[in-house]
């Protein structure tokens, strides 16, 4: 059995080649669709079901029989150990506990980290295909340029349909806003933001974003500070994964309690907020669930 983990935003021919290579060595392949809990953004434009549909259609076009490849969503945790535990758990659910597994196309970290995260698993490296990556593909798609070579026909067809949706228009505006925000920052900027988590009476206080970046999404009330500024008081928690923010690496300093009046927010039923992770901007749902869990453990 083999496992292939990635975001596949969107799938391209190198991803298809990795699965075909894995199928030469394993009877079945589990494809885990990362970032499944995050809202649409310029980094993650497509939902897990959309990516599964694109990837599955591309594989069928390459002659892969139904049933040999299984797709499952995988949430972003912004924590390597939790992420690896999720990968192992889903693999166990699909293949059975103790099944021999090889991890396909896994080149993110050194072998020591690989062995620590996936003890007992083999590694199935895939030959590289230089010049093809999903980042460039997204850039071309969201700015209306021609797609590069190496995009399967089934994926091209999906993207053509998606380009006629309101979601595509919002993502195009977000792309322009992200690029403009980055252009205003000094080189190598690392930003800080202030956020508040206020939960009371089964409700959580949230803002609805009006900016082009994350428009319409829920966010913990607060603000991103100008470059070079930091919060003046220590926060209850800090979240600083380098990939958590869209514009630049940004550390979120979070306080437990009501937000200042300068950041008005409205109450949302907590159960509803917890059930809708893809309604949140960036990693704010991850922050919410982590802090609620930490608070429960401390009580």
ABEGO torsion letter per residue (X at the ends): XBBBBBAGOBBBAAAAAAAAAAAAABABBBBBBBGAABBBBAABABBAAAAAAAAAAAAAAAGBBBGABBBBBBBBAGBAAAAAAAAAAAAAAAAEBGBBBBBBGBAABBAAAAAAABBGBBBBBBBBBBGBBAAAAAAAAAAGBBBBBGBBAAAAAAAAAAAABAAAAAAAAAAAAAAAAAAABBBGBBBBBBBBBBBBGGBBBBBBBABABGBGBBBBBEBBBBBGBBBABBBABBBABAAABAABBBBBBBBBEBBBAABBBBBBBAAAAAABAAABBEAAAAAAAAAAAAAAAAX
